[in-house]
Amino acid sequence: MPQIVIKGMEEKDVMALSAKLPAQLSAIVGAPEDWFSVEYLPSRFYFGGVLVSHDPLIQVWWFDRGQEVQDRVAESIDRLCRQLGYQQIEIFFLPLEKSAYYENGQHY
């Protein structure tokens, strides 16, 4: 936790991102690197009845850490995606309630 789910990117690029992203986000968030997961979610996007390409959509599921930390995390993700050649990147945060998140049967 946090869980980062990525759609609209090439799998090889998600793999490259996963090599750098946990260390960078760990420094920003103050959580161990192994708390971060990066998931590749292959997707197909359609418009007008045809298959179309789509810009990356990156979901960050996490416990809210405030606007400043969120902004820094978004900037870090955006920068790494741009280094991989993506120009239009959409990142959105999905805050989870600690009382609704369970690990091994216990909520946070």
C-alpha distance (Angstrom), angle and dihedral (degrees) to the residues before:
residue distance angle dihedral
M1 . . .
P2 3.08 . .
Q3 3.78 95.5 .
I4 3.80 117.2 -157.2
V5 3.81 115.8 -161.0
I6 3.80 118.2 -170.2
K7 3.80 129.1 -162.7
G8 3.79 128.8 172.9
M9 3.81 97.3 34.9
E10 3.77 132.1 104.8
E11 3.80 112.4 -99.3
K12 3.82 91.5 -123.5
D13 3.80 89.0 56.5
V14 3.81 92.3 50.7
M15 3.80 88.3 51.1
A16 3.83 90.2 51.7
L17 3.80 90.5 46.9
S18 3.80 91.4 51.0
A19 3.81 90.0 57.3
K20 3.83 92.8 61.3
L21 3.78 108.1 21.0
P22 3.84 102.0 73.3
A23 3.82 93.0 54.1
Q24 3.79 93.0 48.4
L25 3.79 94.5 45.6
S26 3.79 92.1 44.4
A27 3.80 89.2 59.8
I28 3.81 91.4 49.7
V29 3.80 99.4 42.0
G30 3.79 98.7 34.3
A31 3.80 94.3 -128.2
P32 3.81 127.8 123.1
E33 3.80 115.8 -89.5
D34 3.79 92.3 -119.4
W35 3.81 90.2 62.4
F36 3.81 89.5 71.4
S37 3.78 121.9 83.4
V38 3.79 125.3 -169.6
E39 3.79 115.7 -158.4
Y40 3.78 126.7 -168.7
L41 3.78 110.8 -147.2
P42 3.80 109.5 -171.2
S43 3.78 109.1 -145.1
R44 3.76 139.7 175.8
F45 3.78 119.8 -144.4
Y46 3.80 123.9 -156.3
F47 3.76 133.7 -166.7
G48 3.78 126.6 174.0
G49 3.76 91.5 -0.4
V50 3.81 95.7 -57.2
L51 3.77 135.7 98.8
V52 3.83 111.4 -102.4
S53 3.78 135.2 -178.3
H54 3.78 118.0 -109.3
D55 3.77 136.3 -158.4
P56 3.80 117.0 -110.3
L57 3.79 116.7 -77.4
I58 3.78 111.2 -160.2
Q59 3.79 121.3 -169.2
V60 3.79 120.5 -164.4
W61 3.80 112.9 -162.5
W62 3.80 109.5 -167.2
F63 3.77 149.6 123.6
D64 3.80 107.6 -80.3
R65 3.79 112.2 -96.7
G66 3.79 99.4 -179.9
Q67 3.80 133.5 -90.2
E68 3.81 97.4 -77.9
V69 3.82 94.2 54.2
Q70 3.80 91.0 41.9
D71 3.81 90.8 52.8
R72 3.81 91.6 49.9
V73 3.81 91.8 48.8
A74 3.81 91.0 49.7
E75 3.81 91.2 49.2
S76 3.81 91.2 50.6
I77 3.81 93.3 49.7
D78 3.81 91.6 45.1
R79 3.82 92.8 49.8
L80 3.81 93.2 50.8
C81 3.82 92.0 47.6
R82 3.81 90.7 50.9
Q83 3.81 89.7 51.5
L84 3.81 86.3 58.2
G85 3.81 90.4 54.6
Y86 3.79 102.3 -97.9
Q87 3.79 114.9 136.1
Q88 3.81 104.2 -178.3
I89 3.80 113.4 46.9
E90 3.80 125.6 172.4
I91 3.80 116.4 -158.9
F92 3.76 124.2 179.9
F93 3.77 132.3 177.7
L94 3.77 123.9 -138.0
P95 3.79 109.1 -164.5
L96 3.77 117.1 -149.2
E97 3.78 125.7 -151.4
K98 3.79 111.4 -121.6
S99 3.79 90.9 -139.3
A100 3.82 89.8 56.8
Y101 3.83 96.6 47.6
Y102 3.79 116.6 84.8
E103 3.77 130.8 -169.2
N104 3.79 116.7 -174.2
G105 3.78 90.8 -12.5
Q106 3.81 95.2 -52.5
H107 3.79 126.5 103.2
Y108 3.80 122.0 -138.3
